[in-house]
């Protein structure tokens, strides 16, 4: 069950200013949340999901501290979701720290080319 203060906190994360202050980002949907949890590059802060999602992904979440996870009802998920149609799970994750590289004349990074 979600308390009112948590609902307000999650809703405040819809604004970039608050996400930057807290150093977090929000991910919604089973695919992206599962990928973030299995990748282990990003630290989960809180995870809110329906009972069915937790039971389907019990092996994935067993590696984490169970106090991070909260089972919620569909109506509660609708209150905290930024999507028009919420989809099973919402996670708050710590933003990864970008490591500085050696200064050089030019650095080019490409992803998914």
MOPAC internal coordinates of N, CA, C and O (Angstrom, degrees):
PM7 1SCF
backbone

  N    0.0000 0     0.00 0     0.00 0    0    0    0
  C    1.4518 1     0.00 0     0.00 0    1    0    0
  C    1.5291 1   109.35 1     0.00 0    2    1    0
  O    1.2310 1   121.31 1   -41.02 1    3    2    1
  N    1.3078 1   115.09 1   138.98 1    3    2    1
  C    1.4525 1   121.32 1  -179.31 1    5    3    2
  C    1.5248 1   111.05 1   -94.28 1    6    5    3
  O    1.2310 1   120.98 1   -44.54 1    7    6    5
  N    1.3160 1   115.73 1   135.46 1    7    6    5
  C    1.4583 1   119.93 1   173.73 1    9    7    6
  C    1.5220 1   108.28 1   -89.19 1   10    9    7
  O    1.2310 1   121.04 1   -21.14 1   11   10    9
  N    1.3094 1   115.62 1   158.86 1   11   10    9
  C    1.4617 1   121.36 1  -174.97 1   13   11   10
  C    1.5329 1   112.14 1   -58.92 1   14   13   11
  O    1.2310 1   120.01 1   142.62 1   15   14   13
  N    1.3226 1   117.59 1   -37.38 1   15   14   13
  C    1.4692 1   120.43 1  -178.62 1   17   15   14
  C    1.5297 1   111.35 1   -64.89 1   18   17   15
  O    1.2310 1   119.87 1   143.91 1   19   18   17
  N    1.3342 1   117.85 1   -36.09 1   19   18   17
  C    1.4664 1   121.17 1   177.84 1   21   19   18
  C    1.5220 1   110.71 1   -68.37 1   22   21   19
  O    1.2310 1   120.73 1   139.82 1   23   22   21
  N    1.3279 1   116.21 1   -40.18 1   23   22   21
  C    1.4712 1   120.25 1   178.14 1   25   23   22
  C    1.5210 1   109.47 1   -60.60 1   26   25   23
  O    1.2310 1   120.20 1   134.63 1   27   26   25
  N    1.3357 1   117.21 1   -45.37 1   27   26   25
  C    1.4645 1   121.05 1   179.81 1   29   27   26
  C    1.5310 1   110.94 1   -63.67 1   30   29   27
  O    1.2310 1   120.97 1   138.39 1   31   30   29
  N    1.3376 1   115.76 1   -41.61 1   31   30   29
  C    1.4611 1   119.80 1   179.84 1   33   31   30
  C    1.5299 1   110.83 1   -61.15 1   34   33   31
  O    1.2310 1   120.19 1   131.68 1   35   34   33
  N    1.3167 1   117.25 1   -48.32 1   35   34   33
  C    1.4699 1   121.10 1  -178.67 1   37   35   34
  C    1.5216 1   110.26 1   -65.13 1   38   37   35
  O    1.2310 1   120.25 1   139.17 1   39   38   37
  N    1.3190 1   117.12 1   -40.83 1   39   38   37
  C    1.4609 1   119.88 1   178.23 1   41   39   38
  C    1.5282 1   110.89 1   -64.06 1   42   41   39
  O    1.2310 1   120.11 1   146.35 1   43   42   41
  N    1.3248 1   117.39 1   -33.65 1   43   42   41
  C    1.4697 1   120.04 1   179.17 1   45   43   42
  C    1.5298 1   111.37 1   -66.58 1   46   45   43
  O    1.2310 1   120.35 1   155.39 1   47   46   45
  N    1.3268 1   116.93 1   -24.61 1   47   46   45
  C    1.4657 1   120.60 1  -179.50 1   49   47   46
  C    1.5226 1   112.60 1   -72.11 1   50   49   47
  O    1.2310 1   120.07 1   177.00 1   51   50   49
  N    1.3122 1   117.47 1    -3.00 1   51   50   49
  C    1.4647 1   119.65 1   174.29 1   53   51   50
  C    1.5316 1   110.38 1   -70.67 1   54   53   51
  O    1.2310 1   120.84 1   163.38 1   55   54   53
  N    1.3355 1   116.00 1   -16.62 1   55   54   53
  C    1.4620 1   120.49 1   179.53 1   57   55   54
  C    1.5274 1   109.85 1  -100.19 1   58   57   55
  O    1.2310 1   121.12 1   -47.09 1   59   58   57
  N    1.3161 1   115.46 1   132.91 1   59   58   57
  C    1.4656 1   121.83 1  -177.43 1   61   59   58
  C    1.5202 1   111.91 1   -57.06 1   62   61   59
  O    1.2310 1   120.42 1   142.26 1   63   62   61
  N    1.3073 1   116.80 1   -37.74 1   63   62   61
  C    1.4631 1   121.80 1  -178.88 1   65   63   62
  C    1.5278 1   111.34 1   -55.91 1   66   65   63
  O    1.2310 1   120.53 1   134.25 1   67   66   65
  N    1.3162 1   116.60 1   -45.75 1   67   66   65
  C    1.4580 1   120.90 1  -178.43 1   69   67   66
  C    1.5365 1   111.52 1   -73.55 1   70   69   67
  O    1.2310 1   120.28 1   143.48 1   71   70   69
  N    1.3320 1   117.07 1   -36.52 1   71   70   69
  C    1.4696 1   119.66 1   176.81 1   73   71   70
  C    1.5218 1   110.25 1   -62.43 1   74   73   71
  O    1.2310 1   120.45 1   138.03 1   75   74   73
  N    1.3415 1   116.74 1   -41.97 1   75   74   73
  C    1.4600 1   120.71 1   179.48 1   77   75   74
  C    1.5268 1   111.35 1   -67.03 1   78   77   75
  O    1.2310 1   120.13 1   139.22 1   79   78   77
  N    1.3233 1   117.35 1   -40.78 1   79   78   77
  C    1.4677 1   120.80 1   178.03 1   81   79   78
  C    1.5187 1   111.58 1   -60.36 1   82   81   79
  O    1.2310 1   120.74 1   137.43 1   83   82   81
  N    1.3228 1   116.19 1   -42.57 1   83   82   81
  C    1.4608 1   121.39 1  -177.60 1   85   83   82
  C    1.5227 1   112.62 1   -83.92 1   86   85   83
  O    1.2310 1   120.13 1   161.88 1   87   86   85
  N    1.3298 1   117.35 1   -18.12 1   87   86   85
  C    1.4649 1   120.97 1  -178.40 1   89   87   86
  C    1.5214 1   112.44 1    71.10 1   90   89   87
  O    1.2310 1   120.52 1  -143.90 1   91   90   89
  N    1.3331 1   116.60 1    36.10 1   91   90   89
  C    1.4602 1   121.77 1  -177.17 1   93   91   90
  C    1.5216 1   110.88 1  -130.76 1   94   93   91
  O    1.2310 1   121.14 1   -11.57 1   95   94   93
  N    1.3312 1   115.42 1   168.43 1   95   94   93
  C    1.4585 1   122.02 1   170.13 1   97   95   94
  C    1.5180 1   107.95 1  -141.09 1   98   97   95
  O    1.2310 1   120.90 1   -18.34 1   99   98   97
  N    1.3304 1   115.89 1   161.66 1   99   98   97
  C    1.4602 1   121.69 1  -177.76 1  101   99   98
  C    1.5218 1   108.62 1  -110.75 1  102  101   99
  O    1.2310 1   120.96 1   -45.58 1  103  102  101
  N    1.3332 1   115.77 1   134.42 1  103  102  101
  C    1.4653 1   122.05 1   175.66 1  105  103  102
  C    1.5224 1   107.73 1  -123.18 1  106  105  103
  O    1.2310 1   120.60 1   -44.14 1  107  106  105
  N    1.3270 1   116.46 1   135.86 1  107  106  105
  C    1.4606 1   121.33 1  -179.24 1  109  107  106
  C    1.5188 1   110.90 1  -127.14 1  110  109  107
  O    1.2310 1   121.46 1   -36.74 1  111  110  109
  N    1.3116 1   114.82 1   143.26 1  111  110  109
  C    1.4587 1   121.52 1   177.37 1  113  111  110
  C    1.5106 1   111.43 1   106.67 1  114  113  111
  O    1.2310 1   120.65 1   -33.07 1  115  114  113
  N    1.3284 1   116.36 1   146.93 1  115  114  113
  C    1.4629 1   120.43 1  -175.08 1  117  115  114
  C    1.5240 1   114.38 1   -64.24 1  118  117  115
  O    1.2310 1   119.91 1   143.15 1  119  118  117
  N    1.3152 1   117.77 1   -36.85 1  119  118  117
  C    1.4673 1   120.08 1  -176.32 1  121  119  118
  C    1.5252 1   111.51 1   -67.22 1  122  121  119
  O    1.2310 1   119.81 1   126.96 1  123  122  121
  N    1.3208 1   117.97 1   -53.04 1  123  122  121
  C    1.4645 1   120.55 1  -176.54 1  125  123  122
  C    1.5265 1   111.58 1   -66.93 1  126  125  123
  O    1.2310 1   119.86 1   139.54 1  127  126  125
  N    1.3270 1   117.87 1   -40.46 1  127  126  125
  C    1.4629 1   120.35 1   179.98 1  129  127  126
  C    1.5300 1   110.52 1   -65.92 1  130  129  127
  O    1.2310 1   120.18 1   138.38 1  131  130  129
  N    1.3245 1   117.25 1   -41.62 1  131  130  129
  C    1.4671 1   120.60 1   177.65 1  133  131  130
  C    1.5251 1   111.27 1   -62.17 1  134  133  131
  O    1.2310 1   120.43 1   138.59 1  135  134  133
  N    1.3279 1   116.79 1   -41.41 1  135  134  133
  C    1.4607 1   120.37 1   179.46 1  137  135  134
  C    1.5251 1   111.58 1   -65.92 1  138  137  135
  O    1.2310 1   120.54 1   139.92 1  139  138  137
  N    1.3302 1   116.56 1   -40.08 1  139  138  137
  C    1.4615 1   119.79 1   178.66 1  141  139  138
  C    1.5271 1   111.33 1   -65.81 1  142  141  139
  O    1.2310 1   120.41 1   139.58 1  143  142  141
  N    1.3198 1   116.83 1   -40.42 1  143  142  141
  C    1.4618 1   120.36 1   179.89 1  145  143  142
  C    1.5270 1   111.86 1   -69.50 1  146  145  143
  O    1.2310 1   120.11 1   141.03 1  147  146  145
  N    1.3132 1   117.39 1   -38.97 1  147  146  145
  C    1.4678 1   119.72 1  -178.71 1  149  147  146
  C    1.5211 1   111.93 1   -77.14 1  150  149  147
  O    1.2310 1   119.92 1   153.74 1  151  150  149
  N    1.3342 1   117.76 1   -26.26 1  151  150  149
  C    1.4617 1   121.09 1   179.92 1  153  151  150
  C    1.5108 1   113.84 1   -72.19 1  154  153  151
  O    1.2310 1   120.04 1   148.79 1  155  154  153
  N    1.3063 1   117.53 1   -31.21 1  155  154  153
  C    1.4677 1   124.48 1   177.69 1  157  155  154
  C    1.5246 1   115.03 1    63.61 1  158  157  155
  O    1.2310 1   119.13 1  -170.03 1  159  158  157
  N    1.3293 1   119.26 1     9.97 1  159  158  157
  C    1.4647 1   120.28 1   175.73 1  161  159  158
  C    1.5166 1   111.12 1   -82.85 1  162  161  159
  O    1.2310 1   120.65 1   158.94 1  163  162  161
  N    1.3235 1   116.37 1   -21.06 1  163  162  161
  C    1.4579 1   121.90 1  -176.05 1  165  163  162
  C    1.5203 1   108.48 1  -118.39 1  166  165  163
  O    1.2310 1   120.71 1   -47.43 1  167  166  165
  N    1.3286 1   116.25 1   132.57 1  167  166  165
  C    1.4625 1   121.63 1  -177.67 1  169  167  166
  C    1.5247 1   110.97 1   -85.63 1  170  169  167
  O    1.2310 1   119.58 1   -54.92 1  171  170  169
  N    1.3187 1   118.42 1   125.08 1  171  170  169
  C    1.4729 1   119.82 1   175.47 1  173  171  170
  C    1.5262 1   110.35 1   -74.59 1  174  173  171
  O    1.2310 1   120.94 1   -41.56 1  175  174  173
  N    1.3269 1   115.81 1   138.44 1  175  174  173
  C    1.4606 1   121.41 1   177.40 1  177  175  174
  C    1.5248 1   108.87 1   -99.81 1  178  177  175
  O    1.2310 1   120.62 1   132.64 1  179  178  177
  N    1.3325 1   116.42 1   -47.36 1  179  178  177
  C    1.4668 1   123.29 1   178.92 1  181  179  178
  C    1.5162 1   108.12 1  -149.82 1  182  181  179
  O    1.2310 1   121.05 1   -31.33 1  183  182  181
  N    1.3191 1   115.59 1   148.67 1  183  182  181
  C    1.4579 1   120.33 1   177.76 1  185  183  182
  C    1.5197 1   108.33 1  -138.40 1  186  185  183
  O    1.2310 1   120.46 1   -52.78 1  187  186  185
  N    1.3234 1   116.73 1   127.22 1  187  186  185
  C    1.4603 1   123.06 1  -179.97 1  189  187  186
  C    1.5153 1   107.83 1  -119.73 1  190  189  187
  O    1.2310 1   120.84 1   -55.30 1  191  190  189
  N    1.3228 1   116.00 1   124.70 1  191  190  189
  C    1.4620 1   118.92 1  -176.37 1  193  191  190
  C    1.5161 1   111.06 1  -151.74 1  194  193  191
  O    1.2310 1   122.16 1   -17.50 1  195  194  193
  N    1.3201 1   113.47 1   162.50 1  195  194  193
  C    1.4584 1   120.24 1   175.10 1  197  195  194
  C    1.5281 1   109.22 1   -72.56 1  198  197  195
  O    1.2310 1   121.09 1   -23.94 1  199  198  197
  N    1.3073 1   115.52 1   156.06 1  199  198  197
  C    1.4749 1   121.77 1   179.39 1  201  199  198
  C    1.5243 1   111.19 1   -54.09 1  202  201  199
  O    1.2310 1   120.30 1   139.83 1  203  202  201
  N    1.3314 1   117.04 1   -40.17 1  203  202  201
  C    1.4654 1   120.87 1  -178.18 1  205  203  202
  C    1.5278 1   112.03 1   -63.16 1  206  205  203
  O    1.2310 1   120.03 1   142.85 1  207  206  205
  N    1.3371 1   117.55 1   -37.15 1  207  206  205
  C    1.4643 1   120.06 1   179.12 1  209  207  206
  C    1.5266 1   110.21 1   -66.11 1  210  209  207
  O    1.2310 1   120.42 1   136.07 1  211  210  209
  N    1.3305 1   116.81 1   -43.93 1  211  210  209
  C    1.4639 1   120.30 1   179.46 1  213  211  210
  C    1.5266 1   111.56 1   -62.19 1  214  213  211
  O    1.2310 1   120.31 1   138.43 1  215  214  213
  N    1.3157 1   117.01 1   -41.57 1  215  214  213
  C    1.4690 1   118.85 1  -179.31 1  217  215  214
  C    1.5317 1   111.21 1   -68.84 1  218  217  215
  O    1.2310 1   119.86 1   145.89 1  219  218  217
  N    1.3337 1   117.87 1   -34.11 1  219  218  217
  C    1.4673 1   120.81 1   178.57 1  221  219  218
  C    1.5293 1   112.78 1   -73.14 1  222  221  219
  O    1.2310 1   119.98 1   155.45 1  223  222  221
  N    1.3344 1   117.65 1   -24.55 1  223  222  221
  C    1.4601 1   121.67 1  -175.12 1  225  223  222
  C    1.5345 1   111.88 1  -118.98 1  226  225  223
  O    1.2310 1   120.25 1  -150.32 1  227  226  225
  N    1.3102 1   117.13 1    29.68 1  227  226  225
  C    1.4656 1   120.95 1  -176.53 1  229  227  226
  C    1.5315 1   112.64 1   -60.37 1  230  229  227
  O    1.2310 1   120.12 1   143.33 1  231  230  229
  N    1.3125 1   117.37 1   -36.67 1  231  230  229
  C    1.4624 1   119.82 1   179.77 1  233  231  230
  C    1.5258 1   111.03 1   -67.94 1  234  233  231
  O    1.2310 1   120.09 1   140.70 1  235  234  233
  N    1.3113 1   117.44 1   -39.30 1  235  234  233
  C    1.4627 1   122.30 1  -179.56 1  237  235  234
  C    1.5233 1   111.66 1   -65.19 1  238  237  235
  O    1.2310 1   120.09 1   137.59 1  239  238  237
  N    1.3218 1   117.43 1   -42.41 1  239  238  237
  C    1.4631 1   120.45 1  -175.62 1  241  239  238
  C    1.5275 1   113.04 1   -84.99 1  242  241  239
  O    1.2310 1   119.96 1   171.36 1  243  242  241
  N    1.3169 1   117.68 1    -8.64 1  243  242  241
  C    1.4645 1   120.19 1  -178.45 1  245  243  242
  C    1.5274 1   112.15 1   -65.47 1  246  245  243
  O    1.2310 1   119.63 1   158.22 1  247  246  245
  N    1.3105 1   118.32 1   -21.78 1  247  246  245
  C    1.4651 1   122.15 1  -179.03 1  249  247  246
  C    1.5294 1   112.56 1   -79.15 1  250  249  247
  O    1.2310 1   120.15 1   171.11 1  251  250  249
  N    1.3218 1   117.32 1    -8.89 1  251  250  249
  C    1.4622 1   121.70 1  -176.26 1  253  251  250
  C    1.5188 1   110.90 1  -109.25 1  254  253  251
  O    1.2310 1   121.41 1   -18.13 1  255  254  253
  N    1.3316 1   114.90 1   161.87 1  255  254  253
  C    1.4543 1   121.80 1   175.10 1  257  255  254
  C    1.5249 1   108.35 1   -64.57 1  258  257  255
  O    1.2310 1   120.36 1   -55.90 1  259  258  257
  N    1.3074 1   116.92 1   124.10 1  259  258  257
  C    1.4610 1   121.98 1  -174.59 1  261  259  258
  C    1.5319 1   113.08 1   -67.91 1  262  261  259
  O    1.2310 1   119.91 1   164.16 1  263  262  261
  N    1.3293 1   117.77 1   -15.84 1  263  262  261
  C    1.4635 1   119.83 1   178.76 1  265  263  262
  C    1.5313 1   111.91 1   -70.94 1  266  265  263
  O    1.2310 1   120.04 1   166.89 1  267  266  265
  N    1.3291 1   117.53 1   -13.11 1  267  266  265
  C    1.4692 1   121.56 1   177.54 1  269  267  266
  C    1.5194 1   112.56 1   -75.22 1  270  269  267
  O    1.2310 1   120.47 1   161.28 1  271  270  269
  N    1.3277 1   116.71 1   -18.72 1  271  270  269
  C    1.4550 1   121.72 1  -170.68 1  273  271  270
  C    1.5182 1   111.78 1  -104.30 1  274  273  271
  O    1.2310 1   121.16 1   -41.93 1  275  274  273
  N    1.3406 1   115.38 1   138.07 1  275  274  273
  C    1.4541 1   121.92 1   178.56 1  277  275  274
  C    1.5225 1   109.39 1  -131.20 1  278  277  275
  O    1.2310 1   121.05 1   -53.74 1  279  278  277
  N    1.3178 1   115.60 1   126.26 1  279  278  277
  C    1.4664 1   120.84 1   175.96 1  281  279  278
  C    1.5281 1   107.39 1   -83.37 1  282  281  279
  O    1.2310 1   120.88 1   -50.83 1  283  282  281
  N    1.3280 1   115.92 1   129.17 1  283  282  281
  C    1.4632 1   120.65 1  -179.62 1  285  283  282
  C    1.5236 1   110.23 1  -128.94 1  286  285  283
  O    1.2310 1   121.62 1   -15.25 1  287  286  285
  N    1.3182 1   114.50 1   164.75 1  287  286  285
  C    1.4680 1   121.07 1   177.30 1  289  287  286
  C    1.5349 1   108.96 1   -88.78 1  290  289  287
  O    1.2310 1   120.22 1   -18.93 1  291  290  289
  N    1.3363 1   117.18 1   161.07 1  291  290  289
  C    1.4752 1   119.86 1   178.64 1  293  291  290
  C    1.5258 1   113.20 1   -56.39 1  294  293  291
  O    1.2310 1   119.72 1   143.40 1  295  294  293
  N    1.3121 1   118.15 1   -36.60 1  295  294  293
  C    1.4756 1   120.38 1   179.50 1  297  295  294
  C    1.5278 1   111.22 1   -65.73 1  298  297  295
  O    1.2310 1   120.15 1   144.71 1  299  298  297
  N    1.3379 1   117.33 1   -35.29 1  299  298  297
  C    1.4656 1   120.68 1   177.58 1  301  299  298
  C    1.5243 1   110.54 1   -70.76 1  302  301  299
  O    1.2310 1   120.56 1   142.21 1  303  302  301
  N    1.3192 1   116.54 1   -37.79 1  303  302  301
  C    1.4572 1   120.55 1   177.84 1  305  303  302
  C    1.5262 1   110.63 1   -62.44 1  306  305  303
  O    1.2310 1   120.32 1   141.61 1  307  306  305
  N    1.3146 1   116.99 1   -38.39 1  307  306  305
  C    1.4693 1   120.70 1   177.27 1  309  307  306
  C    1.5226 1   111.57 1   -62.40 1  310  309  307
  O    1.2310 1   120.35 1   144.83 1  311  310  309
  N    1.3155 1   116.93 1   -35.17 1  311  310  309
  C    1.4730 1   121.00 1  -178.96 1  313  311  310
  C    1.5200 1   112.29 1   -68.80 1  314  313  311
  O    1.2310 1   119.93 1   145.13 1  315  314  313
  N    1.3318 1   117.74 1   -34.87 1  315  314  313
  C    1.4624 1   119.88 1  -175.41 1  317  315  314
  C    1.5210 1   113.78 1   -98.53 1  318  317  315
  O    1.2310 1   119.96 1   166.69 1  319  318  317
  N    1.3081 1   117.68 1   -13.31 1  319  318  317
  C    1.4620 1   121.05 1  -175.86 1  321  319  318
  C    1.5193 1   111.36 1   -75.80 1  322  321  319
  O    1.2310 1   121.05 1   -33.17 1  323  322  321
  N    1.3319 1   115.59 1   146.83 1  323  322  321
  C    1.4593 1   121.91 1   175.00 1  325  323  322
  C    1.5235 1   110.88 1   -94.33 1  326  325  323
  O    1.2310 1   120.31 1   176.02 1  327  326  325
  N    1.3204 1   117.01 1    -3.98 1  327  326  325
  C    1.4607 1   122.03 1  -179.57 1  329  327  326
  C    1.5259 1   110.57 1   -93.11 1  330  329  327
  O    1.2310 1   120.57 1   -26.48 1  331  330  329
  N    1.3260 1   116.51 1   153.52 1  331  330  329
  C    1.4625 1   119.49 1   177.37 1  333  331  330
  C    1.5284 1   111.00 1   -70.57 1  334  333  331
  O    1.2310 1   120.59 1   149.90 1  335  334  333
  N    1.3380 1   116.47 1   -30.10 1  335  334  333
  C    1.4592 1   121.63 1   175.58 1  337  335  334
  C    1.5301 1   108.28 1  -124.79 1  338  337  335
  O    1.2310 1   119.65 1   -83.56 1  339  338  337
  N    1.3315 1   118.27 1    96.44 1  339  338  337
  C    1.4651 1   120.48 1  -178.53 1  341  339  338
  C    1.5175 1   111.82 1   -61.33 1  342  341  339
  O    1.2310 1   121.12 1   -30.10 1  343  342  341
  N    1.3316 1   115.46 1   149.90 1  343  342  341
  C    1.4617 1   119.63 1  -173.52 1  345  343  342
  C    1.5317 1   112.04 1  -130.88 1  346  345  343
  O    1.2310 1   119.48 1   -98.01 1  347  346  345
  N    1.2901 1   118.60 1    81.99 1  347  346  345
  C    1.4667 1   128.06 1   167.73 1  349  347  346
  C    1.5191 1   117.31 1    67.69 1  350  349  347
  O    1.2310 1   119.35 1   139.46 1  351  350  349
  N    1.3444 1   118.84 1   -40.54 1  351  350  349
  C    1.4645 1   119.36 1  -170.85 1  353  351  350
  C    1.5245 1   111.58 1  -147.85 1  354  353  351
  O    1.2310 1   121.54 1   -35.35 1  355  354  353
  N    1.3327 1   114.66 1   144.65 1  355  354  353
  C    1.4613 1   122.22 1   174.97 1  357  355  354
  C    1.5185 1   106.97 1  -135.64 1  358  357  355
  O    1.2310 1   120.48 1   -49.70 1  359  358  357
  N    1.3122 1   116.69 1   130.30 1  359  358  357
  C    1.4573 1   120.75 1  -179.14 1  361  359  358
  C    1.5060 1   111.62 1  -125.34 1  362  361  359
  O    1.2310 1   120.98 1   -37.75 1  363  362  361
  N    1.3193 1   115.73 1   142.25 1  363  362  361
  C    1.4599 1   122.63 1   172.57 1  365  363  362
  C    1.5207 1   105.70 1  -107.33 1  366  365  363
  O    1.2310 1   120.75 1   -56.99 1  367  366  365
  N    1.3247 1   116.17 1   123.01 1  367  366  365
  C    1.4626 1   121.97 1  -175.18 1  369  367  366
  C    1.5245 1   110.22 1  -123.50 1  370  369  367
  O    1.2310 1   121.03 1   -31.93 1  371  370  369
  N    1.3355 1   115.64 1   148.07 1  371  370  369
  C    1.4573 1   121.60 1   175.79 1  373  371  370
  C    1.5153 1   108.83 1   -72.58 1  374  373  371
  O    1.2310 1   120.37 1   -44.68 1  375  374  373
  N    1.3362 1   116.89 1   135.32 1  375  374  373
  C    1.4652 1   120.48 1   178.10 1  377  375  374
  C    1.5254 1   109.01 1   -66.01 1  378  377  375
  O    1.2310 1   120.24 1   -44.25 1  379  378  377
  N    1.3314 1   117.15 1   135.75 1  379  378  377
  C    1.4673 1   119.11 1   178.08 1  381  379  378
  C    1.5248 1   110.34 1   -69.19 1  382  381  379
  O    1.2310 1   121.26 1   -33.98 1  383  382  381
  N    1.3246 1   115.19 1   146.02 1  383  382  381
  C    1.4599 1   120.89 1   177.91 1  385  383  382
  C    1.5206 1   109.13 1   -84.64 1  386  385  383
  O    1.2310 1   120.61 1   -49.01 1  387  386  385
  N    1.3099 1   116.45 1   130.99 1  387  386  385
  C    1.4597 1   121.41 1   177.71 1  389  387  386
  C    1.5219 1   107.75 1   -85.73 1  390  389  387
  O    1.2310 1   121.23 1   -54.22 1  391  390  389
  N    1.3108 1   115.26 1   125.78 1  391  390  389
  C    1.4662 1   119.99 1   179.94 1  393  391  390
  C    1.5149 1   109.75 1   -83.29 1  394  393  391
  O    1.2310 1   120.86 1   -43.85 1  395  394  393
  N    1.3046 1   115.97 1   136.15 1  395  394  393
  C    1.4646 1   120.15 1   176.02 1  397  395  394
  C    1.5156 1   109.00 1   -72.95 1  398  397  395
  O    1.2310 1   121.22 1   -40.37 1  399  398  397
  N    1.3043 1   115.27 1   139.63 1  399  398  397
  C    1.4598 1   120.26 1   176.72 1  401  399  398
  C    1.5195 1   108.59 1  -101.47 1  402  401  399
  O    1.2310 1   120.70 1    -9.68 1  403  402  401
  N    1.3058 1   116.27 1   170.32 1  403  402  401
  C    1.4529 1   120.17 1   178.63 1  405  403  402
  C    1.5241 1   109.18 1   -62.14 1  406  405  403
  O    1.2310 1   120.96 1   -43.57 1  407  406  405
  N    1.3122 1   115.77 1   136.43 1  407  406  405
  C    1.4690 1   116.65 1   177.48 1  409  407  406
  C    1.5266 1   110.06 1   -66.11 1  410  409  407
  O    1.2310 1   121.10 1   -42.33 1  411  410  409
  N    1.2849 1   115.50 1   137.67 1  411  410  409
  C    1.4607 1   120.11 1  -178.93 1  413  411  410
  C    1.5165 1   108.75 1  -150.70 1  414  413  411
  O    1.2310 1   120.77 1     1.63 1  415  414  413
  N    1.2927 1   116.14 1  -178.37 1  415  414  413
  C    1.4568 1   119.20 1  -176.82 1  417  415  414
  C    1.5317 1   112.13 1   -67.37 1  418  417  415
  O    1.2310 1   120.20 1   142.64 1  419  418  417
  N    1.3344 1   117.22 1   -37.36 1  419  418  417
  C    1.4549 1   119.69 1  -176.64 1  421  419  418
  C    1.5266 1   109.18 1  -159.02 1  422  421  419
  O    1.2310 1   120.71 1   -41.36 1  423  422  421
  N    1.3009 1   116.24 1   138.64 1  423  422  421
  C    1.4640 1   121.06 1   177.10 1  425  423  422
  C    1.5211 1   107.38 1  -131.41 1  426  425  423
  O    1.2310 1   120.52 1   -53.96 1  427  426  425
  N    1.3137 1   116.61 1   126.04 1  427  426  425
  C    1.4484 1   121.82 1  -179.50 1  429  427  426
  C    1.5255 1   108.17 1  -123.22 1  430  429  427
  O    1.2310 1   120.68 1   -56.97 1  431  430  429
  N    1.3390 1   116.31 1   123.03 1  431  430  429
  C    1.4527 1   121.24 1   178.60 1  433  431  430
  C    1.5253 1   108.32 1  -117.59 1  434  433  431
  O    1.2310 1   120.70 1   -50.01 1  435  434  433
  N    1.3285 1   116.27 1   129.99 1  435  434  433
  C    1.4557 1   121.94 1  -179.53 1  437  435  434
  C    1.5093 1   109.82 1  -122.22 1  438  437  435
  O    1.2310 1   120.76 1   -35.25 1  439  438  437
  N    1.3151 1   116.15 1   144.75 1  439  438  437
  C    1.4554 1   120.64 1  -178.70 1  441  439  438
  C    1.5181 1   108.70 1  -139.08 1  442  441  439
  O    1.2310 1   120.58 1   -45.19 1  443  442  441
  N    1.3336 1   116.50 1   134.81 1  443  442  441
  C    1.4666 1   122.76 1   176.30 1  445  443  442
  C    1.5310 1   113.83 1    55.38 1  446  445  443
  O    1.2310 1   120.91 1  -129.13 1  447  446  445
  N    1.2780 1   115.87 1    50.87 1  447  446  445
  C    1.4719 1   119.16 1   178.90 1  449  447  446
  C    1.5139 1   109.17 1   -87.95 1  450  449  447
  O    1.2310 1   120.10 1   180.00 1  451  450  449

